[in-house]
Amino acid sequence: MGKMGIWELLVILAIVLLIVGPKALPKLGESLGKTIGNFKKGLEDDEDKDKEQSKKDAAGDTDKED
């Protein structure tokens, strides 16, 4: 599969605009942005927990969090 070009993106945007309508499009964008932000935050939290656990394991701390 190749990369998506500008024309493909415009066609997708036009279809979404027809389905959702112009009034609901900003709300859809806002909720999509919040969802992506929360997903990224969750990934960062998991990475932080993994790093903390690795440090504890390296230090010889065998207590496990459940």
Secondary structure, DSSP 4 states (H G I P E B T S, - for coil): -----HHHHHHHHHHHHHHH-TTTHHHHHHHHHHHHHHHHHHHHHHHHHHHHHHHHHHHT------
